Amino acid sequence: YRTEREKVNKKPLGMAFVTFQNETITATILKDFNACKCQGCHCRREPRRSNHSKTLQTHNWTVMYAPHPQNVYWEHLSVGGAKWWLRCLLINCILFLLLFFLTTPAIIISTMDKFNVTKPVEYLNNPIVTQFFPTLLLWSFSALLPTIVYYSAFFEAHWTRSGENRTTMHKCYTFLIFMVLLLPSLGLTSLDVFFRWLFDKKFLADAKVRFECVFLPDNGAFFVNYVIASAFIGNAMDLLRIPGLLMYMIRLCLARSAADRRNVKRHQAYEFQFGAAYAWMMCVFTVVMTYSITCPIIVPFGLMYMLLKHLADRYNMYYAYLPSKLDKKIHSGAVNQVVAAPILCLSWLLFFSTVRSGFSAATSMFTFVVLIITIVVCLSHVCFGHFKYLNGQTAERGRERCRGAGNQTQQGMPEFIVNAEKQNHYAANSLNLMPNDFNATQISDLPSLTVKTNITLL
C-alpha cells in the first residue's frame, strides 16, 4: 500500500473526489460555484470566499456532477491532456483511412462475385434465396465492419463508460448510415467513390445518367428486405449472443487452472452495450423513416422490427446482462442524434421529386422549404438547446435546477474539477477510511494537483 501511495503522489492526476453527507450540502456547493446550466450555458460567477480561497485558487475550480463509481474507468484516469488527444487523433485517423476504401460490404460482395462465390446460389433458381442472399450478405458484413469502429472507441481510453458508449454510438451510427443507407442508395460503393462523385468533374459529367437509376422501386425493395433480415436474423442473433459465447469459450480455453476456469464461469456476464445497440436500432429506424414516403411498404416491417427489438432487448437486459451504471447523457444523445432521420426523409423526397419532376416543380419547391425549416429546427434543438422548454413541466424542472435544487444523475454524485498550476489540496472525510498513517497533510504537500471532488449522497 505504501509503495502504491508513493507512486500516486509522484504522478498526481489533477483531480480528487469529495463525499458529502446529504443532498442539501451538494446543492449549496453547486449553487455557490454556480454549476447550474441555463439553457446550455454555464452562469459563471465568483464563489463565496474564505481564508483559504486564494491559496486554493477556487476561482479556477469547475464544479459538476460526478458519474457513478462503477461508471468510471479508474485505470484510464491517468491518460489525459495532450496525450489523450494525440492518442484519440491517431486512432481515428487510422480508422478513417481503413474505412475510406472499405466503407460498404458491396466491395467485398463484388470481390466475391469475381471469384464466382455467389454463382451456385443463382443456379438454384429459387426467388426466395436469390432475393434474400444479397441482403443477408449485406447484413453479415455490416455486422462485422462496425466492430472495428466499436473497438476503436475502446482503445481511446475514455474516463467513463458513458463517454465510451456515447462515442461508440455516434461513430457507429455515422458509419452505418454511410454504409447501409447513403452510399448504396446513390449507387456508390465507398467513400473514395463518394468523394470522386462530389469533386471529380469527369465523374460529375455522368451524374445525370446515374441519378436516373436512383430512387427506383427496386431500390426501396432492397431496403425492405434489409429491414426484414434485421428484424428476424438480427434480433435472433441478439438473443443467441454468439459473440459473448465465443469470448466465453476463448477465456475458458486460455484458463490455466481450475480456479481460473471457475472465475471465468462466475464472471461470464457483462454490461449491456447501449452505444452499439442504439447505433444499430437508430440505423434501422433511419432507413425506415427515409423510405417511408417513397416506399411506404417498409413502414409495417419497420414497426415489426421495433417490436421484436423491444422484446429482445428487454429479455437481455433483465436476464442476460449485468446492470449498467451509465448516466442519462447517452439516452438524451440518442434522441438528439435521431433527428437526422426526418432530415434524410425529406432529402430523399426532394431528390425523388427533383429527378421525376424537376426542381422548379411545386412539390419540389415545397419539399425544399420544409427541409430547410426542419434543418434549422433540428440544429437549434441539438446545438443551441432551443425547443426543449416548450413543455411546462420540463421548464419548471429547469428553473428548479437553476435555483440549486440539487440536480443529480444516477446515484447523484457531483464532482469538482479544479484547474490550477500549483495549489494546496483538500482532503474529504471519505479519506478517513484510509489507514491511520495516511492523512490529509501528506496530500497537501504535493505540488500542482487538480482537485476533482465527488459527492455521494448518503
C-alpha positions, 0 to 999 in steps of 0.5 A, a space after each residue: 500500500 505504501 509503495 502504491 501511495 508513493 507512486 500516486 503522489 509522484 504522478 498526481 492526476 489533477 483531480 480528487 473526489 469529495 463525499 458529502 453527507 446529504 443532498 442539501 450540502 451538494 446543492 449549496 456547493 453547486 449553487 455557490 460555484 454556480 454549476 447550474 446550466 441555463 439553457 446550455 450555458 454555464 452562469 459563471 460567477 465568483 464563489 463565496 470566499 474564505 481564508 483559504 480561497 486564494 491559496 486554493 485558487 477556487 476561482 479556477 475550480 469547475 464544479 459538476 456532477 460526478 458519474 457513478 463509481 462503477 461508471 468510471 474507468 479508474 485505470 484510464 484516469 491517468 491518460 489525459 491532456 495532450 496525450 489523450 488527444 494525440 492518442 484519440 487523433 491517431 486512432 481515428 485517423 487510422 480508422 478513417 483511412 481503413 474505412 475510406 476504401 472499405 466503407 460498404 460490404 458491396 466491395 467485398 460482395 463484388 470481390 466475391 462475385 469475381 471469384 464466382 462465390 455467389 454463382 451456385 446460389 443463382 443456379 438454384 433458381 429459387 426467388 426466395 434465396 436469390 432475393 434474400 442472399 444479397 441482403 443477408 450478405 449485406 447484413 453479415 458484413 455490416 455486422 462485422 465492419 462496425 466492430 472495428 469502429 466499436 473497438 476503436 472507441 475502446 482503445 481511446 481510453 475514455 474516463 467513463 463508460 458513458 463517454 465510451 458508449 456515447 462515442 461508440 454510438 455516434 461513430 457507429 451510427 455515422 458509419 452505418 448510415 454511410 454504409 447501409 443507407 447513403 452510399 448504396 442508395 446513390 449507387 456508390 460503393 465507398 467513400 473514395 467513390 463518394 468523394 470522386 462523385 462530389 469533386 471529380 468533374 469527369 465523374 460529375 459529367 455522368 451524374 445525370 445518367 446515374 441519378 436516373 437509376 436512383 430512387 427506383 422501386 427496386 431500390 426501396 425493395 432492397 431496403 425492405 428486405 434489409 429491414 426484414 433480415 434485421 428484424 428476424 436474423 438480427 434480433 435472433 442473433 441478439 438473443 443467441 449472443 454468439 459473440 459473448 459465447 465465443 469470448 466465453 469459450 476463448 477465456 475458458 480455453 486460455 484458463 490455466 487452472 481450475 480456479 481460473 476456469 471457475 472465475 471465468 464461469 462466475 464472471 461470464 456476464 457483462 454490461 449491456 452495450 447501449 452505444 452499439 445497440 442504439 447505433 444499430 436500432 437508430 440505423 434501422 429506424 433511419 432507413 425506415 423513416 427515409 423510405 417511408 414516403 417513397 416506399 411506404 411498404 417498409 413502414 409495417 416491417 419497420 414497426 415489426 422490427 421495433 417490436 421484436 427489438 423491444 422484446 429482445 432487448 428487454 429479455 437481455 437486459 433483465 436476464 442476460 446482462 449485468 446492470 449498467 451504471 451509465 448516466 442519462 447523457 447517452 439516452 438524451 444523445 440518442 434522441 438528439 442524434 435521431 433527428 437526422 432521420 426526418 432530415 434524410 426523409 425529406 432529402 430523399 423526397 426532394 431528390 425523388 421529386 427533383 429527378 421525376 419532376 424537376 426542381 422548379 416543380 411545386 412539390 419540389 419547391 415545397 419539399 425544399 422549404 420544409 427541409 430547410 425549416 426542419 434543418 434549422 429546427 433540428 440544429 437549434 434543438 441539438 446545438 443551441 438547446 432551443 425547443 426543449 422548454 416548450 413543455 411546462 413541466 420540463 421548464 419548471 424542472 429547469 428553473 428548479 435546477 437553476 435555483 440549486 435544487 440539487 440536480 443529480 444523475 444516477 446515484 447523484 454524485 457531483 464532482 469538482 474539477 479544479 484547474 490550477 498550476 500549483 495549489 494546496 489540496 483538500 482532503 474529504 472525510 471519505 479519506 478517513 477510511 484510509 489507514 491511520 498513517 495516511 492523512 490529509 497533510 501528506 496530500 497537501 504537500 504535493 505540488 500542482 494537483 487538480 482537485 476533482 471532488 465527488 459527492 455521494 449522497 448518503 
